Amino acid sequence: MERQLSRLYSDLKHRLTNLNADMMAAESHGVLCARFCLEGTPDADSWVREVLGQQEPGNLQAGESEQFLAQVYAQTSASFLEAMDEFEMLLPDDDEALTERTRALADWCSGFVAGLGLGGLQADNLLEGEVGEATQDLIEITRMDDDVEENESNEMAYTEVMEYVRVAVMTIGLSLRNPDHGQVLHS
């Protein structure tokens, strides 16, 4: 599968850093994906405001970043609503250092878990089962050590964890859309 969103990562990271935005690239996409899982089709403008935070009126950089975030939203929407098995995370390209990719994956998971909470899903509403287990695993991944040596073994481990996160998010998303599939209660 071609990773289209990875091409957007470095540009979005640069834009959000320059704006001193409230969220960074991977984290903001994790929040968005959680909202897709919970809401089906979340409000794009609301998500953009959450990501950018308070910006000065008329700030051209903020306006351009809003348009860029709209592009990220549209691509994410397509993967969630059309073919969730094609879902991909907004993460650095494989050419980036393993340390940066590992940190971004942990940030993505942090954003996703936070997004579940922001979306109204309470921790005590997750019952035992695959959804609760997947969420707990994502929480553990947020604590992942990003000071990793560049070698084939660590590359393989990163790829496995990234694929696990993808599957965990699909499991959570499908369960929240169809509560009979998993054991989840909405607040």
BADO-903529 format. One record per residue: x, y, z of N, C-alpha, C in turn; chain. Coordinates in steps of 0.05 Angstrom, whole numbers, plus 5000, padded with zeros to 4 digits. Layout:
PT  n_X  n_Y  n_Z ca_X ca_Y ca_Z  c_X  c_Y  c_Z mol
PT    X    Y    Z    X    Y    Z    X    Y    Z   A
...
***
This chain:
PT  n_X  n_Y  n_Z ca_X ca_Y ca_Z  c_X  c_Y  c_Z mol
PT 5017 4976 5000 5000 5000 5000 5018 5025 5000   A
PT 5012 5043 4982 5027 5068 4981 5018 5086 5004   A
PT 5036 5097 5019 5030 5114 5042 5029 5143 5032   A
PT 5005 5152 5025 5001 5179 5015 5004 5200 5037   A
PT 4994 5194 5061 4996 5213 5082 5024 5218 5092   A
PT 5042 5199 5089 5070 5203 5098 5083 5226 5083   A
PT 5074 5230 5058 5085 5252 5042 5077 5279 5053   A
PT 5055 5280 5068 5045 5305 5079 5057 5311 5107   A
PT 5068 5290 5119 5077 5293 5147 5097 5315 5152   A
PT 5119 5315 5137 5140 5335 5143 5130 5364 5137   A
PT 5114 5367 5117 5103 5394 5111 5085 5403 5134   A
PT 5067 5385 5143 5049 5392 5165 5064 5397 5190   A
PT 5084 5381 5196 5101 5384 5220 5114 5412 5219   A
PT 5125 5420 5197 5138 5446 5194 5117 5468 5198   A
PT 5094 5466 5185 5074 5487 5188 5065 5491 5217   A
PT 5059 5468 5230 5048 5470 5257 5069 5480 5277   A
PT 5094 5472 5272 5116 5482 5290 5119 5512 5286   A
PT 5118 5522 5262 5121 5551 5257 5098 5567 5269   A
PT 5075 5555 5271 5052 5569 5282 5050 5566 5313   A
PT 5068 5549 5324 5066 5543 5352 5038 5532 5358   A
PT 5029 5514 5342 5002 5503 5344 4999 5487 5369   A
PT 4974 5482 5377 4968 5467 5401 4975 5437 5399   A
PT 4975 5427 5374 4982 5399 5369 5002 5397 5347   A
PT 5017 5376 5347 5036 5371 5325 5024 5350 5306   A
PT 5038 5345 5284 5027 5330 5262 5016 5302 5270   A
PT 5032 5285 5281 5023 5258 5287 5001 5258 5308   A
PT 5005 5274 5329 4985 5275 5350 4958 5285 5339   A
PT 4959 5306 5322 4934 5317 5312 4919 5296 5295   A
PT 4934 5280 5280 4921 5260 5263 4910 5238 5281   A
PT 4923 5231 5303 4912 5211 5321 4885 5220 5332   A
PT 4884 5246 5340 4859 5257 5350 4837 5256 5329   A
PT 4844 5263 5304 4824 5262 5282 4814 5233 5278   A
PT 4832 5214 5278 4823 5186 5274 4805 5176 5296   A
PT 4811 5184 5321 4794 5177 5343 4766 5189 5339   A
PT 4765 5214 5329 4739 5227 5325 4724 5213 5302   A
PT 4738 5203 5281 4725 5188 5261 4713 5162 5272   A
PT 4728 5149 5290 4718 5125 5303 4693 5130 5319   A
PT 4693 5152 5334 4671 5158 5352 4647 5171 5338   A
PT 4652 5190 5319 4631 5206 5308 4623 5199 5280   A
PT 4637 5181 5267 4631 5175 5239 4643 5196 5221   A
PT 4632 5220 5221 4643 5242 5205 4645 5266 5223   A
PT 4668 5270 5235 4671 5293 5253 4672 5320 5237   A
PT 4667 5341 5251 4667 5368 5240 4696 5376 5234   A
PT 4702 5381 5209 4729 5388 5200 4738 5414 5213   A
PT 4721 5434 5212 4729 5460 5223 4736 5459 5253   A
PT 4720 5443 5267 4725 5440 5296 4753 5427 5301   A
PT 4759 5407 5285 4785 5393 5288 4808 5413 5281   A
PT 4805 5428 5260 4826 5447 5252 4830 5467 5274   A
PT 4809 5477 5287 4812 5496 5309 4826 5483 5333   A
PT 4820 5458 5338 4833 5443 5360 4863 5442 5355   A
PT 4870 5436 5330 4898 5432 5323 4914 5459 5324   A
PT 4903 5479 5312 4917 5504 5309 4916 5521 5335   A
PT 4895 5518 5351 4893 5534 5374 4887 5563 5367   A
PT 4892 5581 5385 4886 5609 5380 4908 5621 5362   A
PT 4900 5631 5339 4918 5644 5320 4908 5673 5316   A
PT 4927 5690 5309 4919 5718 5303 4902 5719 5279   A
PT 4880 5736 5280 4864 5739 5256 4880 5750 5233   A
PT 4876 5739 5209 4890 5749 5186 4917 5736 5182   A
PT 4925 5718 5199 4951 5705 5197 4951 5687 5172   A
PT 4967 5695 5152 4968 5681 5127 4978 5652 5130   A
PT 4998 5648 5147 5008 5621 5152 4986 5604 5164   A
PT 4970 5615 5182 4949 5599 5194 4928 5592 5173   A
PT 4921 5611 5155 4902 5606 5134 4912 5584 5115   A
PT 4937 5585 5108 4948 5564 5091 4949 5537 5105   A
PT 4954 5538 5131 4954 5513 5146 4926 5501 5149   A
PT 4907 5518 5151 4879 5509 5152 4872 5494 5127   A
PT 4880 5505 5104 4875 5491 5078 4890 5465 5077   A
PT 4914 5464 5087 4930 5440 5087 4917 5419 5105   A
PT 4908 5427 5129 4894 5409 5147 4868 5398 5134   A
PT 4855 5415 5118 4831 5406 5104 4838 5383 5085   A
PT 4861 5385 5073 4870 5363 5055 4876 5338 5071   A
PT 4888 5340 5094 4893 5317 5111 4866 5305 5119   A
PT 4847 5322 5127 4821 5313 5135 4808 5297 5112   A
PT 4809 5308 5088 4796 5295 5065 4808 5267 5060   A
PT 4834 5265 5061 4847 5240 5056 4841 5220 5078   A
PT 4840 5229 5102 4833 5212 5125 4804 5203 5123   A
PT 4787 5221 5116 4759 5215 5113 4755 5193 5092   A
PT 4769 5195 5070 4766 5175 5049 4774 5147 5059   A
PT 4796 5146 5075 4805 5120 5084 4786 5108 5105   A
PT 4774 5125 5121 4756 5116 5142 4728 5109 5131   A
PT 4718 5125 5113 4691 5121 5105 4688 5103 5081   A
PT 4708 5101 5064 4707 5085 5040 4718 5057 5044   A
PT 4741 5055 5055 4754 5029 5058 4772 5030 5082   A
PT 4761 5023 5106 4777 5026 5130 4802 5008 5129   A
PT 4802 4987 5114 4825 4970 5112 4848 4984 5098   A
PT 4842 5006 5085 4863 5023 5072 4873 5045 5090   A
PT 4862 5046 5114 4869 5067 5133 4899 5069 5137   A
PT 4910 5093 5138 4938 5097 5144 4941 5120 5164   A
PT 4962 5120 5179 4968 5140 5198 4986 5161 5186   A
PT 4984 5186 5195 5001 5208 5187 5027 5206 5203   A
PT 5047 5194 5191 5073 5190 5204 5095 5197 5185   A
PT 5119 5200 5196 5142 5206 5178 5147 5184 5158   A
PT 5158 5191 5136 5165 5172 5115 5186 5153 5125   A
PT 5188 5130 5113 5207 5110 5121 5236 5119 5118   A
PT 5241 5140 5103 5268 5151 5099 5278 5166 5124   A
PT 5259 5174 5141 5267 5190 5165 5280 5171 5186   A
PT 5294 5183 5204 5308 5168 5225 5287 5151 5241   A
PT 5296 5128 5249 5278 5110 5265 5270 5124 5291   A
PT 5287 5139 5303 5281 5154 5327 5257 5173 5323   A
PT 5257 5188 5301 5235 5206 5295 5210 5191 5289   A
PT 5211 5169 5274 5187 5153 5268 5176 5141 5293   A
PT 5193 5131 5311 5183 5119 5336 5169 5140 5353   A
PT 5182 5163 5356 5169 5185 5372 5142 5193 5360   A
PT 5141 5195 5333 5116 5203 5320 5095 5182 5324   A
PT 5102 5157 5324 5082 5136 5328 5071 5137 5356   A
PT 5089 5142 5376 5080 5145 5403 5061 5170 5406   A
PT 5069 5192 5393 5052 5216 5393 5025 5211 5380   A
PT 5025 5196 5358 5000 5189 5344 4982 5174 5363   A
PT 4993 5154 5377 4977 5138 5395 4966 5156 5418   A
PT 4983 5174 5428 4975 5192 5449 4951 5209 5440   A
PT 4953 5220 5415 4931 5235 5404 4906 5219 5401   A
PT 4909 5194 5392 4886 5177 5388 4871 5172 5415   A
PT 4887 5164 5435 4875 5159 5462 4862 5184 5473   A
PT 4876 5207 5470 4865 5232 5479 4839 5239 5464   A
PT 4839 5233 5438 4816 5238 5421 4792 5222 5430   A
PT 4797 5197 5439 4775 5181 5449 4763 5194 5474   A
PT 4780 5205 5491 4770 5219 5515 4756 5245 5508   A
PT 4768 5260 5490 4756 5286 5481 4729 5281 5468   A
PT 4726 5258 5455 4701 5251 5442 4680 5240 5461   A
PT 4686 5238 5486 4666 5230 5506 4668 5202 5515   A
PT 4686 5186 5504 4689 5158 5513 4704 5158 5539   A
PT 4692 5149 5560 4704 5149 5587 4719 5123 5591   A
PT 4742 5125 5605 4758 5101 5610 4742 5079 5623   A
PT 4724 5086 5641 4709 5065 5654 4686 5054 5636   A
PT 4683 5065 5612 4664 5055 5593 4676 5033 5575   A
PT 4702 5030 5576 4714 5008 5561 4713 4983 5578   A
PT 4699 4963 5568 4697 4938 5582 4718 4919 5573   A
PT 4720 4897 5586 4740 4877 5577 4733 4868 5549   A
PT 4753 4858 5536 4749 4850 5508 4770 4862 5491   A
PT 4767 4857 5465 4789 4866 5446 4791 4896 5444   A
PT 4769 4911 5448 4771 4940 5446 4786 4951 5471   A
PT 4779 4942 5494 4793 4950 5518 4823 4943 5517   A
PT 4828 4919 5508 4856 4910 5506 4871 4927 5485   A
PT 4859 4932 5463 4872 4949 5442 4878 4977 5453   A
PT 4859 4988 5467 4863 5015 5478 4885 5015 5499   A
PT 4886 4995 5515 4908 4993 5535 4935 4990 5521   A
PT 4936 4974 5499 4961 4971 5484 4969 4998 5472   A
PT 4950 5014 5462 4957 5040 5451 4969 5058 5473   A
PT 4957 5056 5497 4967 5072 5519 4996 5064 5525   A
PT 5002 5039 5525 5029 5029 5529 5048 5039 5508   A
PT 5039 5040 5483 5056 5049 5461 5063 5078 5464   A
PT 5046 5094 5477 5052 5122 5481 5077 5125 5498   A
PT 5083 5105 5513 5106 5105 5531 5131 5093 5519   A
PT 5130 5086 5494 5151 5072 5480 5176 5089 5479   A
PT 5199 5076 5484 5225 5090 5484 5232 5097 5455   A
PT 5237 5122 5450 5244 5131 5422 5274 5132 5417   A
PT 5290 5126 5437 5319 5126 5434 5327 5098 5425   A
PT 5323 5093 5399 5328 5066 5388 5351 5067 5368   A
PT 5366 5046 5368 5388 5043 5349 5378 5036 5322   A
PT 5390 5048 5301 5382 5042 5274 5394 5015 5266   A
PT 5377 4994 5265 5386 4968 5255 5362 4953 5245   A
PT 5367 4932 5231 5345 4917 5218 5325 4906 5238   A
PT 5335 4896 5261 5317 4885 5281 5297 4907 5291   A
PT 5307 4931 5297 5290 4952 5307 5272 4962 5285   A
PT 5281 4962 5260 5263 4970 5238 5240 4951 5236   A
PT 5246 4925 5238 5224 4905 5237 5205 4908 5260   A
PT 5216 4913 5284 5199 4917 5307 5181 4941 5304   A
PT 5192 4963 5294 5176 4987 5289 5153 4981 5269   A
PT 5160 4967 5247 5140 4961 5227 5117 4943 5239   A
PT 5125 4925 5256 5105 4908 5269 5087 4924 5288   A
PT 5099 4942 5304 5083 4958 5322 5065 4977 5307   A
PT 5075 4989 5285 5059 5007 5269 5035 4991 5257   A
PT 5040 4967 5247 5017 4952 5236 4998 4944 5258   A
PT 5008 4937 5282 4990 4930 5304 4972 4954 5311   A
PT 4984 4978 5312 4968 5002 5318 4946 5006 5297   A
PT 4953 5002 5271 4934 5005 5250 4910 4986 5254   A
PT 4916 4961 5260 4896 4940 5264 4880 4947 5290   A
PT 4893 4956 5311 4879 4963 5335 4859 4986 5330   A
PT 4867 5005 5315 4849 5028 5309 4826 5018 5292   A
PT 4831 5001 5273 4808 4990 5257 4789 4974 5275   A
PT 4800 4959 5294 4783 4943 5312 4766 4962 5329   A
PT 4779 4983 5340 4765 5002 5357 4743 5016 5340   A
PT 4751 5025 5316 4732 5039 5299 4708 5022 5292   A
PT 4713 4998 5284 4691 4980 5276 4673 4974 5300   A
PT 4685 4971 5324 4670 4965 5348 4653 4988 5357   A
PT 4664 5012 5354 4648 5036 5362 4625 5041 5343   A
PT 4629 5034 5318 4608 5038 5298 4587 5016 5300   A
PT 4595 4992 5310 4577 4970 5313 4582 4958 5341   A
PT 4568 4968 5362 4573 4960 5389 4571 4930 5394   A
PT 4556 4916 5377 4554 4887 5381 4580 4873 5375   A
PT 4597 4886 5359 4623 4874 5351 4642 4873 5375   A
PT 4643 4894 5391 4661 4895 5414 4644 4902 5438   A
PT 4657 4903 5461 4643 4909 5485 4648 4938 5494   A
PT 4634 4956 5481 4639 4985 5487 4612 4998 5493   A
PT 4613 5016 5512 4590 5032 5518 4597 5061 5512   A
PT 4579 5076 5500 4583 5104 5496 4573 5119 5520   A
PT 4586 5142 5526 4577 5157 5550 4554 5174 5542   A
***
